[in-house]
């Protein structure tokens, strides 16, 4: 086994509908493998390069959670505090019961529920309560106002009782603004992007870099390529989505990921989180029904639990993978994926932009192939 097999695998992904992809692997904080293949723009014959920008979508979530954890370290909040202590609009929540009726929540929505996706907030933005609020705020809606709109949505269950993927981390972005007194993007730039040297990371890329954004492609039943109808973030107004908003290069995301793998400290010596905080971030928070909710959401989650904004491996045998307990990370809607392994100091960042991401097929195979290649090199 060697890296050539991994290159062949990446090249072969075009056959299953992935127009192009980029994979970076780091060991001990140093790059050991980087290969990009295929197209950033098929029509103009522009290949993927090290300068290609990817819509990270939900890979924004670990960045948002790391930023919020910095404020935990500074004593700005406690995990078990009611969210309404800082965002008052979340103080009188309602719950949509199984029979469809609405009634007041019996338990407060706490900050920890946002981190762990046990808040009861889903991803449905089309409910009348939210669409009405969005219309009220208008085209210039801010991150803080977007959170107020979310607060009008009924919860899907009592906070803490289930796990559900939703808008929780968008609300965290608003919480960061309130606690820091800064615009979310300004906070990220000052506290994460600048210290780590992430110079190509934005909620909205500058005009001169738009041509470098990788386009999203799909293939029809006859194998013909087509551009997806969806190419943008769809972030309204001035809203900066803590759950899905960032665009960046693979290398920039790797700078962030490697810092977490190394216990919160980057190779340049800049620390963004304490080692104990990273340990908290990758600690499993789920059991019982919430854990079943999480694992039943995708075959790729077999053997994993969920920490503070990241999956975390709790049963390697159940996962069928070669990574150890405590490996953590997340992925994004258009096929991005990251793996962080503090025990072996291994970091993996994979990027694609596909209509059908084939994530279950690709990501678990990449994980095992990377570990096998590293293991063979050590021998």
N, C-alpha and C positions, 0 to 999 in steps of 0.2 A: 504493500500500500504506500502510495506517495501522493504528492500534491497534484500530479498529472491527472489522476483519476477524478479529483475534485474539479479540475478545469474541464475535463470532458463532461462531467455532470452539468456544470454551469452552461457550457456550450449547447448541450442537448435540451435545455429547457425551452428553447424556441420551438421545439417540436410539439410541446404541450401548451403553447400559448403565452409564453413569457418572452416578450420582445427583446428584453435586455435585463441584465442584472449585474450587481456589484457586490463582492464579498471581501471583507477585511478580517483577518485573524491576528490577534496579538497574544504574545506570551511574555510574561514578566514585564508587561507594559511596552514591549517592543514589537514592531510589525514583523510577522513571520510569513504572511501570505496575503497577497492582494491581487485580485483578478477581476476585471470587468469585461463584459462581452455583450454583444448585441447593440440595440439601437435606443438612443435617447429620442430621436425623431426619425422614423423610418422613411417618411415621405421626402425629407431633405437629406437623407443618408448621413445623419449626424450620429456618430457612435457615442456610447457612454464613455466618459473619461473621468479622471479624478476630480474634475470641476463640475460634474453633473449634480444638479440639485434634485432632491427627492422630497415629495410630500410625506412627512413622517406620520401624519395622522396620530393614531393612538400611542405611538412611541414618544409622543409629547408627554404622556401621562407620567412616566418615571421622572422626567425633568421637573414637572410641576410638583410632584411629591417631594423630590429632593429639595426644591426651593422652600416648600412649606416646612420641611423638617429642619432647615436652617433656623427658621423662626421658633420652632419648638426648642432648639438648643439655646436660643436666646431668652427663653422664658416668656415669650409673647403669648403663648396659649398652652393649655394642657389637653391631651387627647380626649379625656372624658368630660370636658366642658360642653355645655349646650352650645350649638352653633349660633343660636340666637343671641348669645352674649356679645357677639361681634357683628352678626348679620341679622338684625332684628326681624326681618321679614320671614325668617324660618321659625319663628316662635309659636305660631298657631297652625301647624300642619294638619291636613286631613289625610285619611287613608281610604283608598278604594277597596272595599271588602270583596271577598270572593263572589258574593251575590250581586256585585255592581253598585251597591249603595256606598255613600260617603259618610264618614263619621270622624270626629276629632281623633288625632293620634293619641294613644295612651302613654307613649314614651317620648321623651325629647329626642330630637335629632342631634346627635353629638358629633364633634369634629372627627373623631375616629371613624365614624360611619362613612364619611366622605372618602378617607384614605382607603378603606377596606371594601368599598362598593357594597356596603350593607345598609345604605341610606334609604332604599326604597325608591330612589329616583331612577327612571328608565331613560331611554333615548328618544322617546316619542315627543317631537317638537310640534306636532299638529293638533294637540288637544286645544280646545277653545280657550282654556285659561291662559295658555302660553301664547297662542297666536294673537289673542287680544292684547296682551301686554306688549308683545313685540311691535304691534301696530301702534300702540300708544306711545312707545318710546321713539319710533320712527327710524329713519335711515342712519342716523348717527349714533345708534345704541352703543353704549360702552360695556366693558366687561362687568362692571358693577351693576348696571341696569339689566344686563342679561341674566345675572343671578337673581335679581328681583322677579324677573319673568319666570324663571325656573321655580321660584318659591311658590308660585300660584298653582303649580301642578299638584294634583293629589299624589301621595306616595302609593306605591304598589303593595306595601306591607308595613308592618310596624318596624321602625328602625332597629337594626341588629338581628332581626329574626330570619332573614334570607340573604342570599347574594344575588345581585342583579347588575349587569353592565349598564352604565348609564351616564348621566351628566354630572356625576359627583365631582369629578376633577375640574370641570368648568367652574363649579362653585368654589373649589379650592383656589383657583386663580383670583377670584374676587376677594376671598379671605386674605390672600397674600397682599392685595392692594390695600385693604383696610388696615392690616397689621403693620405694613411697612410704610404706608403713606406715599407709595410710588405706583406709577403705572406698571402693570404686570411685566410688559416687555422691558421697561427700564430696570426693574428689579433683576430680571433674568440676565440682562446684559452686564449689570454691575457685579452681581454675586456669583454667576456661573459662567457665562460666555466669555467675558473679558479675562477672568483668572485662568481659564482653561485654554485661552487662545482660540476660541471658537468665533472666527471672524466671518463665517458664512452661514449664520443661523438667524432666521427671522420668522415672525408671524406673517409678514408680507414682504416678499423679496423685492429689492429695488428694481426699478424699471430696466436698468442696464443688465440685470441678471435673469430676466424672464425667459430669454431664449435658452438658458442653461437648464431650465426645469424639464425633467424627464416627463414625456407624455405617457398617458395611460392607454394601453391597447388591449384588444380582445381578439378572439378568432371565432368565426361562425362555424356552423356544423360541417361546412365543406372545407374548413381549414383556411379560409380567407381572412387576412388581417383587417381590422377596422379600428379607427380611433374611437375611444369611448366618448359618450356624450358628456361625461363628467370629467373635467380637468382641473377644477379649482377647489379651494377650501370651502367656499360658501360661508365665510365668516361675515355676518352682517355688521354694517357700521364700523365702529371702532372696537368691537368686541375682539378680544384676544383669547382664543380657546385653549384653556389649560388641559383639555382632554384630547384635542386633535389638531392644533393649529400650526405647528412648526414646520418649516421647510429648511433643509440644510444638506450639506454634503455628507457622504458616508464617513469621511475622515473627521468631520466636526462631531458627528454623533459618537464616533469612536473615542474622541478625547473625553467626552462626558462619561461614556461607559467604562473606559479604562480607569478613570478616577474612582468610580464606585467599586470596581473590581479590586482596586488597591486600597480599600478601606477609607475612601473619601479623599485621597491625596493623588494629585496628578503627577506625571513624570517631571513636570517643571517645578515641582516642590510646592505648588499652591494647593491648599486644602480647602475643599468645599463642604465637607461634613466630617464629623468625628467618626472614628472607627466603630464605636458603640452604636452610633446612629445608623450606620449602614447595616449593622447586625439587626437592629430593630426593623429596618426597612424590609429585610428579606426573611423575617420571622413569619411563619405561618400563623394566620389569625383565625382560621376557619376550622370548624368541626361540625359534626352532625349534618343537619339540613343545609346550612350555608355551604359546607364543603361539597356536598352532593350537587347542589345547584351549580357550583363552579366547575366541577369535573364533568358534569353532564353537558356542559355548554359546548364542548369540542373534544374529539378523540385526542387531540394534541395535549390536553390538560391531564391525561391519565398520569397518576403518580405525583401530580403537583398540587400544592395549596396556594393560597394567595396571601401576600404580606401587605405592606403599605404602598400600594400602587404597582406591584410586580407579582408575577407568578414565582413560586419558589418550590424547588424539588424536595419532596418529603419521602418518596418511595421510588428509587431508581428502577427496581425490578418491574413495578407496575408501569413505569414510563417506557420501558423497553429501550432505554438509552444508556449511553456510556458516561454521562456526566454524574458528579457526586451529589449527595444530599447538600442542599444549600445553594446549588446553582440557581440563578434567578434571571429575570429579564421580562420582556414583553414584545409585542408586535403591533403592526399598524394595518389599517384597512386595505391598503393597496399592495400589501405584500412585504413590508419591512419587518425586520426581526432582529432582536439582539439577545445574546446569551452572555452572562457574566458569572465567572467561576472563581471566587476568591481563594479557594483551597489550592488550586493549581495555577492561579494568576493567568487564566485564559479569558479572553474577551472576543466575541464574534459579533460583527455587524453585517447584516445582509440587506440589500435594498433592491426592490423591483417596483414597477408601477403597472399593475395588471388588473384587468376587469375580473378575471377569475384567477385569484392569486395562487391556487393550488397549495395553499399554506400547509395543510395537513400532510400532503405528499412531500413537499420540499423541505420544510424546516426541520422535521425530525431526522430526515436523511442527512441534511447538512450537519446537524449536531453530531451524529455518530461518525460521519466521515472526517470531520475536523479532529475529533478525539483520536480516531484511529491513525490519522496522519501524524499527529503529534506524538502518539505512542510509538509508532514505528521509527520516527526520527530519534527518539530518546534511546532506542535500542541500537 
